[in-house]
């Protein structure tokens, strides 16, 4: 093998390395985007679960007439803009 052949082989190997680096950079970019989307989805699911849990916790309280009356008495402050009739209407009782 002469030096020209060795040089050509080295250039071919260098081209292979460059192509491999390009491929890996594309893969890393795609993986980063995928991880970002997964993180956003996890955050959205967390907020949705918290909202559901809050609604599940508050639903029995808000459907009780006794609780509505207590809330009406507590929030009878005119600065709050609530009155007992309004609270009873909101609870559906």
PDB file of N, CA, C and O in Angstrom:
ATOM      1  N   UNK A   1       0.842  -1.160   0.000  1.00  0.00           N
ATOM      2  CA  UNK A   1       0.000   0.000   0.000  1.00  0.00           C
ATOM      3  C   UNK A   1       0.904   1.245   0.000  1.00  0.00           C
ATOM      4  O   UNK A   1       1.849   1.332   0.784  1.00  0.00           O
ATOM      5  N   UNK A   2       0.608   2.183  -0.869  1.00  0.00           N
ATOM      6  CA  UNK A   2       1.410   3.407  -0.910  1.00  0.00           C
ATOM      7  C   UNK A   2       0.727   4.499  -0.093  1.00  0.00           C
ATOM      8  O   UNK A   2      -0.377   4.303   0.415  1.00  0.00           O
ATOM      9  N   UNK A   3       1.382   5.640   0.031  1.00  0.00           N
ATOM     10  CA  UNK A   3       0.881   6.718   0.865  1.00  0.00           C
ATOM     11  C   UNK A   3      -0.387   7.351   0.309  1.00  0.00           C
ATOM     12  O   UNK A   3      -1.206   7.865   1.070  1.00  0.00           O
ATOM     13  N   UNK A   4      -0.552   7.321  -0.982  1.00  0.00           N
ATOM     14  CA  UNK A   4      -1.783   7.859  -1.569  1.00  0.00           C
ATOM     15  C   UNK A   4      -3.001   7.036  -1.143  1.00  0.00           C
ATOM     16  O   UNK A   4      -4.060   7.584  -0.836  1.00  0.00           O
ATOM     17  N   UNK A   5      -2.832   5.730  -1.130  1.00  0.00           N
ATOM     18  CA  UNK A   5      -3.929   4.852  -0.718  1.00  0.00           C
ATOM     19  C   UNK A   5      -4.246   5.055   0.764  1.00  0.00           C
ATOM     20  O   UNK A   5      -5.414   5.075   1.152  1.00  0.00           O
ATOM     21  N   UNK A   6      -3.223   5.203   1.581  1.00  0.00           N
ATOM     22  CA  UNK A   6      -3.420   5.436   3.013  1.00  0.00           C
ATOM     23  C   UNK A   6      -4.134   6.771   3.223  1.00  0.00           C
ATOM     24  O   UNK A   6      -5.034   6.864   4.058  1.00  0.00           O
ATOM     25  N   UNK A   7      -3.743   7.802   2.475  1.00  0.00           N
ATOM     26  CA  UNK A   7      -4.387   9.110   2.581  1.00  0.00           C
ATOM     27  C   UNK A   7      -5.852   9.047   2.183  1.00  0.00           C
ATOM     28  O   UNK A   7      -6.704   9.650   2.836  1.00  0.00           O
ATOM     29  N   UNK A   8      -6.148   8.309   1.100  1.00  0.00           N
ATOM     30  CA  UNK A   8      -7.535   8.167   0.651  1.00  0.00           C
ATOM     31  C   UNK A   8      -8.364   7.432   1.698  1.00  0.00           C
ATOM     32  O   UNK A   8      -9.508   7.799   1.967  1.00  0.00           O
ATOM     33  N   UNK A   9      -7.778   6.395   2.284  1.00  0.00           N
ATOM     34  CA  UNK A   9      -8.476   5.641   3.330  1.00  0.00           C
ATOM     35  C   UNK A   9      -8.730   6.530   4.557  1.00  0.00           C
ATOM     36  O   UNK A   9      -9.792   6.445   5.172  1.00  0.00           O
ATOM     37  N   UNK A  10      -7.765   7.372   4.908  1.00  0.00           N
ATOM     38  CA  UNK A  10      -7.928   8.281   6.046  1.00  0.00           C
ATOM     39  C   UNK A  10      -9.025   9.307   5.765  1.00  0.00           C
ATOM     40  O   UNK A  10      -9.801   9.643   6.660  1.00  0.00           O
ATOM     41  N   UNK A  11      -9.097   9.809   4.525  1.00  0.00           N
ATOM     42  CA  UNK A  11     -10.155  10.752   4.166  1.00  0.00           C
ATOM     43  C   UNK A  11     -11.525  10.093   4.239  1.00  0.00           C
ATOM     44  O   UNK A  11     -12.492  10.706   4.691  1.00  0.00           O
ATOM     45  N   UNK A  12     -11.606   8.854   3.797  1.00  0.00           N
ATOM     46  CA  UNK A  12     -12.863   8.109   3.871  1.00  0.00           C
ATOM     47  C   UNK A  12     -13.281   7.912   5.331  1.00  0.00           C
ATOM     48  O   UNK A  12     -14.453   8.064   5.675  1.00  0.00           O
ATOM     49  N   UNK A  13     -12.316   7.573   6.177  1.00  0.00           N
ATOM     50  CA  UNK A  13     -12.610   7.387   7.600  1.00  0.00           C
ATOM     51  C   UNK A  13     -13.050   8.708   8.232  1.00  0.00           C
ATOM     52  O   UNK A  13     -13.959   8.726   9.063  1.00  0.00           O
ATOM     53  N   UNK A  14     -12.416   9.803   7.846  1.00  0.00           N
ATOM     54  CA  UNK A  14     -12.787  11.117   8.382  1.00  0.00           C
ATOM     55  C   UNK A  14     -14.209  11.482   7.963  1.00  0.00           C
ATOM     56  O   UNK A  14     -14.975  12.026   8.760  1.00  0.00           O
ATOM     57  N   UNK A  15     -14.560  11.183   6.716  1.00  0.00           N
ATOM     58  CA  UNK A  15     -15.924  11.450   6.247  1.00  0.00           C
ATOM     59  C   UNK A  15     -16.924  10.621   7.048  1.00  0.00           C
ATOM     60  O   UNK A  15     -18.005  11.105   7.386  1.00  0.00           O
ATOM     61  N   UNK A  16     -16.569   9.382   7.350  1.00  0.00           N
ATOM     62  CA  UNK A  16     -17.437   8.530   8.166  1.00  0.00           C
ATOM     63  C   UNK A  16     -17.626   9.094   9.564  1.00  0.00           C
ATOM     64  O   UNK A  16     -18.725   9.043  10.115  1.00  0.00           O
ATOM     65  N   UNK A  17     -16.555   9.632  10.138  1.00  0.00           N
ATOM     66  CA  UNK A  17     -16.639  10.236  11.474  1.00  0.00           C
ATOM     67  C   UNK A  17     -17.552  11.461  11.441  1.00  0.00           C
ATOM     68  O   UNK A  17     -18.375  11.647  12.337  1.00  0.00           O
ATOM     69  N   UNK A  18     -17.407  12.304  10.403  1.00  0.00           N
ATOM     70  CA  UNK A  18     -18.243  13.499  10.288  1.00  0.00           C
ATOM     71  C   UNK A  18     -19.710  13.106  10.143  1.00  0.00           C
ATOM     72  O   UNK A  18     -20.576  13.688  10.796  1.00  0.00           O
ATOM     73  N   UNK A  19     -19.993  12.128   9.294  1.00  0.00           N
ATOM     74  CA  UNK A  19     -21.375  11.672   9.123  1.00  0.00           C
ATOM     75  C   UNK A  19     -21.940  11.116  10.429  1.00  0.00           C
ATOM     76  O   UNK A  19     -23.103  11.350  10.757  1.00  0.00           O
ATOM     77  N   UNK A  20     -21.124  10.387  11.162  1.00  0.00           N
ATOM     78  CA  UNK A  20     -21.557   9.845  12.447  1.00  0.00           C
ATOM     79  C   UNK A  20     -21.875  10.969  13.432  1.00  0.00           C
ATOM     80  O   UNK A  20     -22.865  10.898  14.160  1.00  0.00           O
ATOM     81  N   UNK A  21     -21.035  12.004  13.455  1.00  0.00           N
ATOM     82  CA  UNK A  21     -21.289  13.140  14.347  1.00  0.00           C
ATOM     83  C   UNK A  21     -22.568  13.877  13.973  1.00  0.00           C
ATOM     84  O   UNK A  21     -23.315  14.302  14.855  1.00  0.00           O
ATOM     85  N   UNK A  22     -22.829  14.034  12.686  1.00  0.00           N
ATOM     86  CA  UNK A  22     -24.065  14.674  12.241  1.00  0.00           C
ATOM     87  C   UNK A  22     -25.263  13.841  12.682  1.00  0.00           C
ATOM     88  O   UNK A  22     -26.241  14.377  13.203  1.00  0.00           O
ATOM     89  N   UNK A  23     -25.185  12.532  12.471  1.00  0.00           N
ATOM     90  CA  UNK A  23     -26.270  11.632  12.868  1.00  0.00           C
ATOM     91  C   UNK A  23     -26.517  11.719  14.378  1.00  0.00           C
ATOM     92  O   UNK A  23     -27.663  11.803  14.819  1.00  0.00           O
ATOM     93  N   UNK A  24     -25.450  11.697  15.155  1.00  0.00           N
ATOM     94  CA  UNK A  24     -25.601  11.762  16.609  1.00  0.00           C
ATOM     95  C   UNK A  24     -26.178  13.100  17.061  1.00  0.00           C
ATOM     96  O   UNK A  24     -26.971  13.143  18.001  1.00  0.00           O
ATOM     97  N   UNK A  25     -25.793  14.185  16.407  1.00  0.00           N
ATOM     98  CA  UNK A  25     -26.354  15.483  16.792  1.00  0.00           C
ATOM     99  C   UNK A  25     -27.854  15.537  16.509  1.00  0.00           C
ATOM    100  O   UNK A  25     -28.610  16.112  17.292  1.00  0.00           O
ATOM    101  N   UNK A  26     -28.286  14.944  15.399  1.00  0.00           N
ATOM    102  CA  UNK A  26     -29.722  14.886  15.087  1.00  0.00           C
ATOM    103  C   UNK A  26     -30.448  14.038  16.128  1.00  0.00           C
ATOM    104  O   UNK A  26     -31.525  14.411  16.592  1.00  0.00           O
ATOM    105  N   UNK A  27     -29.874  12.918  16.488  1.00  0.00           N
ATOM    106  CA  UNK A  27     -30.490  12.044  17.483  1.00  0.00           C
ATOM    107  C   UNK A  27     -30.590  12.735  18.847  1.00  0.00           C
ATOM    108  O   UNK A  27     -31.603  12.617  19.536  1.00  0.00           O
ATOM    109  N   UNK A  28     -29.544  13.448  19.226  1.00  0.00           N
ATOM    110  CA  UNK A  28     -29.563  14.152  20.513  1.00  0.00           C
ATOM    111  C   UNK A  28     -30.623  15.243  20.504  1.00  0.00           C
ATOM    112  O   UNK A  28     -31.327  15.430  21.497  1.00  0.00           O
ATOM    113  N   UNK A  29     -30.743  15.964  19.397  1.00  0.00           N
ATOM    114  CA  UNK A  29     -31.759  17.018  19.294  1.00  0.00           C
ATOM    115  C   UNK A  29     -33.158  16.416  19.415  1.00  0.00           C
ATOM    116  O   UNK A  29     -34.007  16.960  20.122  1.00  0.00           O
ATOM    117  N   UNK A  30     -33.402  15.300  18.730  1.00  0.00           N
ATOM    118  CA  UNK A  30     -34.716  14.656  18.803  1.00  0.00           C
ATOM    119  C   UNK A  30     -35.001  14.160  20.217  1.00  0.00           C
ATOM    120  O   UNK A  30     -36.121  14.287  20.711  1.00  0.00           O
ATOM    121  N   UNK A  31     -33.989  13.598  20.861  1.00  0.00           N
ATOM    122  CA  UNK A  31     -34.171  13.105  22.221  1.00  0.00           C
ATOM    123  C   UNK A  31     -34.460  14.257  23.184  1.00  0.00           C
ATOM    124  O   UNK A  31     -35.288  14.123  24.084  1.00  0.00           O
ATOM    125  N   UNK A  32     -33.781  15.381  22.995  1.00  0.00           N
ATOM    126  CA  UNK A  32     -34.015  16.545  23.846  1.00  0.00           C
ATOM    127  C   UNK A  32     -35.447  17.042  23.690  1.00  0.00           C
ATOM    128  O   UNK A  32     -36.110  17.355  24.678  1.00  0.00           O
ATOM    129  N   UNK A  33     -35.919  17.114  22.464  1.00  0.00           N
ATOM    130  CA  UNK A  33     -37.302  17.545  22.227  1.00  0.00           C
ATOM    131  C   UNK A  33     -38.293  16.568  22.850  1.00  0.00           C
ATOM    132  O   UNK A  33     -39.291  16.974  23.446  1.00  0.00           O
ATOM    133  N   UNK A  34     -38.011  15.296  22.707  1.00  0.00           N
ATOM    134  CA  UNK A  34     -38.891  14.275  23.283  1.00  0.00           C
ATOM    135  C   UNK A  34     -38.927  14.388  24.810  1.00  0.00           C
ATOM    136  O   UNK A  34     -39.992  14.283  25.418  1.00  0.00           O
ATOM    137  N   UNK A  35     -37.782  14.599  25.413  1.00  0.00           N
ATOM    138  CA  UNK A  35     -37.731  14.743  26.869  1.00  0.00           C
ATOM    139  C   UNK A  35     -38.466  16.009  27.314  1.00  0.00           C
ATOM    140  O   UNK A  35     -39.138  16.000  28.345  1.00  0.00           O
ATOM    141  N   UNK A  36     -38.346  17.092  26.550  1.00  0.00           N
ATOM    142  CA  UNK A  36     -39.082  18.320  26.865  1.00  0.00           C
ATOM    143  C   UNK A  36     -40.586  18.082  26.819  1.00  0.00           C
ATOM    144  O   UNK A  36     -41.313  18.509  27.716  1.00  0.00           O
ATOM    145  N   UNK A  37     -41.048  17.409  25.790  1.00  0.00           N
ATOM    146  CA  UNK A  37     -42.480  17.116  25.668  1.00  0.00           C
ATOM    147  C   UNK A  37     -42.945  16.215  26.806  1.00  0.00           C
ATOM    148  O   UNK A  37     -44.033  16.410  27.348  1.00  0.00           O
ATOM    149  N   UNK A  38     -42.132  15.235  27.169  1.00  0.00           N
ATOM    150  CA  UNK A  38     -42.489  14.348  28.284  1.00  0.00           C
ATOM    151  C   UNK A  38     -42.581  15.128  29.588  1.00  0.00           C
ATOM    152  O   UNK A  38     -43.473  14.883  30.401  1.00  0.00           O
ATOM    153  N   UNK A  39     -41.664  16.063  29.788  1.00  0.00           N
ATOM    154  CA  UNK A  39     -41.684  16.889  30.997  1.00  0.00           C
ATOM    155  C   UNK A  39     -42.934  17.763  31.026  1.00  0.00           C
ATOM    156  O   UNK A  39     -43.588  17.880  32.062  1.00  0.00           O
ATOM    157  N   UNK A  40     -43.264  18.372  29.897  1.00  0.00           N
ATOM    158  CA  UNK A  40     -44.467  19.208  29.839  1.00  0.00           C
ATOM    159  C   UNK A  40     -45.724  18.380  30.099  1.00  0.00           C
ATOM    160  O   UNK A  40     -46.632  18.825  30.801  1.00  0.00           O
ATOM    161  N   UNK A  41     -45.770  17.189  29.536  1.00  0.00           N
ATOM    162  CA  UNK A  41     -46.917  16.314  29.754  1.00  0.00           C
ATOM    163  C   UNK A  41     -47.031  15.931  31.225  1.00  0.00           C
ATOM    164  O   UNK A  41     -48.129  15.919  31.782  1.00  0.00           O
ATOM    165  N   UNK A  42     -45.905  15.619  31.854  1.00  0.00           N
ATOM    166  CA  UNK A  42     -45.927  15.253  33.273  1.00  0.00           C
ATOM    167  C   UNK A  42     -46.417  16.416  34.133  1.00  0.00           C
ATOM    168  O   UNK A  42     -47.168  16.211  35.087  1.00  0.00           O
ATOM    169  N   UNK A  43     -45.997  17.626  33.801  1.00  0.00           N
ATOM    170  CA  UNK A  43     -46.446  18.803  34.550  1.00  0.00           C
ATOM    171  C   UNK A  43     -47.945  19.004  34.365  1.00  0.00           C
ATOM    172  O   UNK A  43     -48.665  19.267  35.328  1.00  0.00           O
ATOM    173  N   UNK A  44     -48.415  18.880  33.125  1.00  0.00           N
ATOM    174  CA  UNK A  44     -49.850  19.042  32.854  1.00  0.00           C
ATOM    175  C   UNK A  44     -50.663  17.981  33.587  1.00  0.00           C
ATOM    176  O   UNK A  44     -51.723  18.281  34.136  1.00  0.00           O
ATOM    177  N   UNK A  45     -50.175  16.745  33.598  1.00  0.00           N
ATOM    178  CA  UNK A  45     -50.885  15.679  34.297  1.00  0.00           C
ATOM    179  C   UNK A  45     -50.910  15.934  35.801  1.00  0.00           C
ATOM    180  O   UNK A  45     -51.902  15.640  36.467  1.00  0.00           O
ATOM    181  N   UNK A  46     -49.824  16.478  36.331  1.00  0.00           N
ATOM    182  CA  UNK A  46     -49.780  16.798  37.759  1.00  0.00           C
ATOM    183  C   UNK A  46     -50.817  17.858  38.109  1.00  0.00           C
ATOM    184  O   UNK A  46     -51.551  17.714  39.087  1.00  0.00           O
ATOM    185  N   UNK A  47     -50.879  18.926  37.306  1.00  0.00           N
ATOM    186  CA  UNK A  47     -51.880  19.964  37.562  1.00  0.00           C
ATOM    187  C   UNK A  47     -53.293  19.420  37.412  1.00  0.00           C
ATOM    188  O   UNK A  47     -54.181  19.769  38.191  1.00  0.00           O
ATOM    189  N   UNK A  48     -53.506  18.569  36.417  1.00  0.00           N
ATOM    190  CA  UNK A  48     -54.833  17.997  36.219  1.00  0.00           C
ATOM    191  C   UNK A  48     -55.217  17.120  37.410  1.00  0.00           C
ATOM    192  O   UNK A  48     -56.356  17.164  37.874  1.00  0.00           O
ATOM    193  N   UNK A  49     -54.280  16.333  37.899  1.00  0.00           N
ATOM    194  CA  UNK A  49     -54.556  15.465  39.046  1.00  0.00           C
ATOM    195  C   UNK A  49     -54.835  16.296  40.299  1.00  0.00           C
ATOM    196  O   UNK A  49     -55.726  15.963  41.082  1.00  0.00           O
ATOM    197  N   UNK A  50     -54.079  17.369  40.487  1.00  0.00           N
ATOM    198  CA  UNK A  50     -54.329  18.241  41.647  1.00  0.00           C
ATOM    199  C   UNK A  50     -55.709  18.878  41.559  1.00  0.00           C
ATOM    200  O   UNK A  50     -56.424  18.965  42.558  1.00  0.00           O
ATOM    201  N   UNK A  51     -56.079  19.319  40.376  1.00  0.00           N
ATOM    202  CA  UNK A  51     -57.405  19.922  40.195  1.00  0.00           C
ATOM    203  C   UNK A  51     -58.500  18.907  40.475  1.00  0.00           C
ATOM    204  O   UNK A  51     -59.493  19.222  41.132  1.00  0.00           O
ATOM    205  N   UNK A  52     -58.321  17.687  39.976  1.00  0.00           N
ATOM    206  CA  UNK A  52     -59.317  16.644  40.206  1.00  0.00           C
ATOM    207  C   UNK A  52     -59.431  16.334  41.695  1.00  0.00           C
ATOM    208  O   UNK A  52     -60.535  16.184  42.219  1.00  0.00           O
ATOM    209  N   UNK A  53     -58.290  16.238  42.375  1.00  0.00           N
ATOM    210  CA  UNK A  53     -58.319  15.942  43.802  1.00  0.00           C
ATOM    211  C   UNK A  53     -58.993  17.068  44.584  1.00  0.00           C
ATOM    212  O   UNK A  53     -59.741  16.808  45.526  1.00  0.00           O
ATOM    213  N   UNK A  54     -58.734  18.308  44.200  1.00  0.00           N
ATOM    214  CA  UNK A  54     -59.370  19.443  44.866  1.00  0.00           C
ATOM    215  C   UNK A  54     -60.872  19.415  44.647  1.00  0.00           C
ATOM    216  O   UNK A  54     -61.644  19.650  45.577  1.00  0.00           O
ATOM    217  N   UNK A  55     -61.286  19.129  43.426  1.00  0.00           N
ATOM    218  CA  UNK A  55     -62.722  19.047  43.140  1.00  0.00           C
ATOM    219  C   UNK A  55     -63.358  17.896  43.901  1.00  0.00           C
ATOM    220  O   UNK A  55     -64.452  18.042  44.445  1.00  0.00           O
ATOM    221  N   UNK A  56     -62.681  16.749  43.945  1.00  0.00           N
ATOM    222  CA  UNK A  56     -63.221  15.606  44.681  1.00  0.00           C
ATOM    223  C   UNK A  56     -63.340  15.911  46.171  1.00  0.00           C
ATOM    224  O   UNK A  56     -64.272  15.455  46.833  1.00  0.00           O
ATOM    225  N   UNK A  57     -62.398  16.677  46.687  1.00  0.00           N
ATOM    226  CA  UNK A  57     -62.428  17.032  48.102  1.00  0.00           C
ATOM    227  C   UNK A  57     -63.535  18.040  48.395  1.00  0.00           C
ATOM    228  O   UNK A  57     -64.220  17.938  49.413  1.00  0.00           O
ATOM    229  N   UNK A  58     -63.705  19.004  47.508  1.00  0.00           N
ATOM    230  CA  UNK A  58     -64.672  20.076  47.752  1.00  0.00           C
ATOM    231  C   UNK A  58     -66.102  19.724  47.361  1.00  0.00           C
ATOM    232  O   UNK A  58     -67.037  20.339  47.875  1.00  0.00           O
ATOM    233  N   UNK A  59     -66.302  18.771  46.484  1.00  0.00           N
ATOM    234  CA  UNK A  59     -67.650  18.449  46.006  1.00  0.00           C
ATOM    235  C   UNK A  59     -68.600  18.064  47.141  1.00  0.00           C
ATOM    236  O   UNK A  59     -69.707  18.600  47.198  1.00  0.00           O
ATOM    237  N   UNK A  60     -68.220  17.161  48.043  1.00  0.00           N
ATOM    238  CA  UNK A  60     -69.154  16.826  49.131  1.00  0.00           C
ATOM    239  C   UNK A  60     -69.442  18.025  50.036  1.00  0.00           C
ATOM    240  O   UNK A  60     -70.556  18.175  50.537  1.00  0.00           O
ATOM    241  N   UNK A  61     -68.448  18.865  50.241  1.00  0.00           N
ATOM    242  CA  UNK A  61     -68.661  20.040  51.089  1.00  0.00           C
ATOM    243  C   UNK A  61     -69.638  21.012  50.446  1.00  0.00           C
ATOM    244  O   UNK A  61     -70.507  21.563  51.121  1.00  0.00           O
ATOM    245  N   UNK A  62     -69.498  21.220  49.160  1.00  0.00           N
ATOM    246  CA  UNK A  62     -70.334  22.200  48.472  1.00  0.00           C
ATOM    247  C   UNK A  62     -71.750  21.695  48.220  1.00  0.00           C
ATOM    248  O   UNK A  62     -72.647  22.496  47.957  1.00  0.00           O
ATOM    249  N   UNK A  63     -71.966  20.401  48.293  1.00  0.00           N
ATOM    250  CA  UNK A  63     -73.310  19.879  48.047  1.00  0.00           C
ATOM    251  C   UNK A  63     -74.131  19.769  49.333  1.00  0.00           C
ATOM    252  O   UNK A  63     -75.300  19.386  49.288  1.00  0.00           O
ATOM    253  N   UNK A  64     -73.541  20.095  50.456  1.00  0.00           N
ATOM    254  CA  UNK A  64     -74.237  20.015  51.737  1.00  0.00           C
ATOM    255  C   UNK A  64     -74.877  21.360  52.078  1.00  0.00           C
ATOM    256  O   UNK A  64     -74.216  22.399  52.048  1.00  0.00           O
ATOM    257  N   UNK A  65     -76.164  21.327  52.400  1.00  0.00           N
ATOM    258  CA  UNK A  65     -76.870  22.562  52.757  1.00  0.00           C
ATOM    259  C   UNK A  65     -76.329  23.134  54.063  1.00  0.00           C
ATOM    260  O   UNK A  65     -76.244  24.352  54.221  1.00  0.00           O
ATOM    261  N   UNK A  66     -75.964  22.262  54.996  1.00  0.00           N
ATOM    262  CA  UNK A  66     -75.431  22.735  56.276  1.00  0.00           C
ATOM    263  C   UNK A  66     -74.117  23.482  56.069  1.00  0.00           C
ATOM    264  O   UNK A  66     -73.890  24.535  56.666  1.00  0.00           O
ATOM    265  N   UNK A  67     -73.273  22.941  55.237  1.00  0.00           N
ATOM    266  CA  UNK A  67     -72.000  23.611  54.952  1.00  0.00           C
ATOM    267  C   UNK A  67     -72.258  24.933  54.245  1.00  0.00           C
ATOM    268  O   UNK A  67     -71.584  25.927  54.515  1.00  0.00           O
ATOM    269  N   UNK A  68     -73.224  24.947  53.347  1.00  0.00           N
ATOM    270  CA  UNK A  68     -73.552  26.188  52.636  1.00  0.00           C
ATOM    271  C   UNK A  68     -74.025  27.256  53.610  1.00  0.00           C
ATOM    272  O   UNK A  68     -73.681  28.429  53.464  1.00  0.00           O
ATOM    273  N   UNK A  69     -74.815  26.852  54.608  1.00  0.00           N
ATOM    274  CA  UNK A  69     -75.288  27.828  55.598  1.00  0.00           C
ATOM    275  C   UNK A  69     -74.120  28.376  56.427  1.00  0.00           C
ATOM    276  O   UNK A  69     -74.059  29.573  56.709  1.00  0.00           O
ATOM    277  N   UNK A  70     -73.202  27.495  56.810  1.00  0.00           N
ATOM    278  CA  UNK A  70     -72.030  27.946  57.569  1.00  0.00           C
ATOM    279  C   UNK A  70     -71.209  28.913  56.721  1.00  0.00           C
ATOM    280  O   UNK A  70     -70.788  29.966  57.200  1.00  0.00           O
ATOM    281  N   UNK A  71     -70.987  28.552  55.472  1.00  0.00           N
ATOM    282  CA  UNK A  71     -70.238  29.445  54.585  1.00  0.00           C
ATOM    283  C   UNK A  71     -70.960  30.770  54.402  1.00  0.00           C
ATOM    284  O   UNK A  71     -70.329  31.824  54.324  1.00  0.00           O
ATOM    285  N   UNK A  72     -72.274  30.714  54.335  1.00  0.00           N
ATOM    286  CA  UNK A  72     -73.053  31.946  54.173  1.00  0.00           C
ATOM    287  C   UNK A  72     -72.894  32.840  55.395  1.00  0.00           C
ATOM    288  O   UNK A  72     -72.765  34.057  55.262  1.00  0.00           O
ATOM    289  N   UNK A  73     -72.903  32.243  56.587  1.00  0.00           N
ATOM    290  CA  UNK A  73     -72.741  33.045  57.802  1.00  0.00           C
ATOM    291  C   UNK A  73     -71.325  33.612  57.896  1.00  0.00           C
ATOM    292  O   UNK A  73     -71.123  34.767  58.271  1.00  0.00           O
ATOM    293  N   UNK A  74     -70.374  32.790  57.553  1.00  0.00           N
ATOM    294  CA  UNK A  74     -68.978  33.234  57.626  1.00  0.00           C
ATOM    295  C   UNK A  74     -68.707  34.346  56.626  1.00  0.00           C
ATOM    296  O   UNK A  74     -68.000  35.307  56.927  1.00  0.00           O
ATOM    297  N   UNK A  75     -69.262  34.211  55.461  1.00  0.00           N
ATOM    298  CA  UNK A  75     -68.961  35.187  54.407  1.00  0.00           C
ATOM    299  C   UNK A  75     -70.073  36.218  54.246  1.00  0.00           C
ATOM    300  O   UNK A  75     -70.302  36.719  53.146  1.00  0.00           O
ATOM    301  N   UNK A  76     -70.755  36.531  55.328  1.00  0.00           N
ATOM    302  CA  UNK A  76     -71.835  37.522  55.281  1.00  0.00           C
ATOM    303  C   UNK A  76     -71.282  38.946  55.252  1.00  0.00           C
ATOM    304  O   UNK A  76     -72.033  39.917  55.352  1.00  0.00           O
ATOM    305  N   UNK A  77     -70.000  39.053  55.119  1.00  0.00           N
ATOM    306  CA  UNK A  77     -69.349  40.362  55.057  1.00  0.00           C
ATOM    307  C   UNK A  77     -69.696  41.028  53.732  1.00  0.00           C
ATOM    308  O   UNK A  77     -69.418  40.460  52.676  1.00  0.00           O
ATOM    309  N   UNK A  78     -70.299  42.223  53.757  1.00  0.00           N
ATOM    310  CA  UNK A  78     -70.702  42.878  52.505  1.00  0.00           C
ATOM    311  C   UNK A  78     -69.520  43.203  51.595  1.00  0.00           C
ATOM    312  O   UNK A  78     -69.691  43.340  50.383  1.00  0.00           O
ATOM    313  N   UNK A  79     -68.334  43.327  52.165  1.00  0.00           N
ATOM    314  CA  UNK A  79     -67.167  43.615  51.332  1.00  0.00           C
ATOM    315  C   UNK A  79     -66.829  42.449  50.413  1.00  0.00           C
ATOM    316  O   UNK A  79     -66.198  42.650  49.375  1.00  0.00           O
ATOM    317  N   UNK A  80     -67.238  41.230  50.774  1.00  0.00           N
ATOM    318  CA  UNK A  80     -66.950  40.052  49.956  1.00  0.00           C
ATOM    319  C   UNK A  80     -67.947  39.877  48.819  1.00  0.00           C
ATOM    320  O   UNK A  80     -67.658  39.184  47.843  1.00  0.00           O
ATOM    321  N   UNK A  81     -69.108  40.495  48.932  1.00  0.00           N
ATOM    322  CA  UNK A  81     -70.107  40.395  47.876  1.00  0.00           C
ATOM    323  C   UNK A  81     -70.904  39.103  47.891  1.00  0.00           C
ATOM    324  O   UNK A  81     -71.593  38.795  46.918  1.00  0.00           O
ATOM    325  N   UNK A  82     -70.824  38.341  48.975  1.00  0.00           N
ATOM    326  CA  UNK A  82     -71.578  37.089  49.074  1.00  0.00           C
ATOM    327  C   UNK A  82     -72.776  37.315  49.984  1.00  0.00           C
ATOM    328  O   UNK A  82     -72.750  38.155  50.883  1.00  0.00           O
ATOM    329  N   UNK A  83     -73.819  36.548  49.730  1.00  0.00           N
ATOM    330  CA  UNK A  83     -74.940  36.527  50.663  1.00  0.00           C
ATOM    331  C   UNK A  83     -75.448  35.091  50.737  1.00  0.00           C
ATOM    332  O   UNK A  83     -75.161  34.297  49.841  1.00  0.00           O
ATOM    333  N   UNK A  84     -76.202  34.736  51.788  1.00  0.00           N
ATOM    334  CA  UNK A  84     -76.645  33.347  51.952  1.00  0.00           C
ATOM    335  C   UNK A  84     -77.427  32.821  50.755  1.00  0.00           C
ATOM    336  O   UNK A  84     -77.246  31.670  50.357  1.00  0.00           O
ATOM    337  N   UNK A  85     -78.291  33.646  50.180  1.00  0.00           N
ATOM    338  CA  UNK A  85     -79.078  33.176  49.034  1.00  0.00           C
ATOM    339  C   UNK A  85     -78.183  32.826  47.856  1.00  0.00           C
ATOM    340  O   UNK A  85     -78.412  31.839  47.157  1.00  0.00           O
ATOM    341  N   UNK A  86     -77.171  33.639  47.647  1.00  0.00           N
ATOM    342  CA  UNK A  86     -76.256  33.393  46.530  1.00  0.00           C
ATOM    343  C   UNK A  86     -75.490  32.085  46.748  1.00  0.00           C
ATOM    344  O   UNK A  86     -75.329  31.301  45.813  1.00  0.00           O
ATOM    345  N   UNK A  87     -75.016  31.845  47.976  1.00  0.00           N
ATOM    346  CA  UNK A  87     -74.289  30.608  48.253  1.00  0.00           C
ATOM    347  C   UNK A  87     -75.189  29.391  48.104  1.00  0.00           C
ATOM    348  O   UNK A  87     -74.768  28.374  47.552  1.00  0.00           O
ATOM    349  N   UNK A  88     -76.433  29.482  48.592  1.00  0.00           N
ATOM    350  CA  UNK A  88     -77.348  28.351  48.455  1.00  0.00           C
ATOM    351  C   UNK A  88     -77.663  28.092  46.988  1.00  0.00           C
ATOM    352  O   UNK A  88     -77.825  26.941  46.583  1.00  0.00           O
ATOM    353  N   UNK A  89     -77.749  29.142  46.197  1.00  0.00           N
ATOM    354  CA  UNK A  89     -77.996  28.976  44.765  1.00  0.00           C
ATOM    355  C   UNK A  89     -76.817  28.286  44.097  1.00  0.00           C
ATOM    356  O   UNK A  89     -77.004  27.428  43.235  1.00  0.00           O
ATOM    357  N   UNK A  90     -75.606  28.656  44.491  1.00  0.00           N
ATOM    358  CA  UNK A  90     -74.415  28.066  43.879  1.00  0.00           C
ATOM    359  C   UNK A  90     -74.265  26.590  44.205  1.00  0.00           C
ATOM    360  O   UNK A  90     -73.739  25.824  43.397  1.00  0.00           O
ATOM    361  N   UNK A  91     -74.730  26.181  45.400  1.00  0.00           N
ATOM    362  CA  UNK A  91     -74.582  24.780  45.780  1.00  0.00           C
ATOM    363  C   UNK A  91     -75.654  23.899  45.173  1.00  0.00           C
ATOM    364  O   UNK A  91     -75.507  22.677  45.163  1.00  0.00           O
ATOM    365  N   UNK A  92     -76.715  24.478  44.673  1.00  0.00           N
ATOM    366  CA  UNK A  92     -77.758  23.679  44.036  1.00  0.00           C
ATOM    367  C   UNK A  92     -78.791  23.141  44.996  1.00  0.00           C
ATOM    368  O   UNK A  92     -79.655  22.367  44.585  1.00  0.00           O
ATOM    369  N   UNK A  93     -78.737  23.524  46.278  1.00  0.00           N
ATOM    370  CA  UNK A  93     -79.733  23.058  47.263  1.00  0.00           C
ATOM    371  C   UNK A  93     -80.904  23.993  47.318  1.00  0.00           C
ATOM    372  O   UNK A  93     -81.839  23.767  48.086  1.00  0.00           O
TER     373      UNK A  93
END
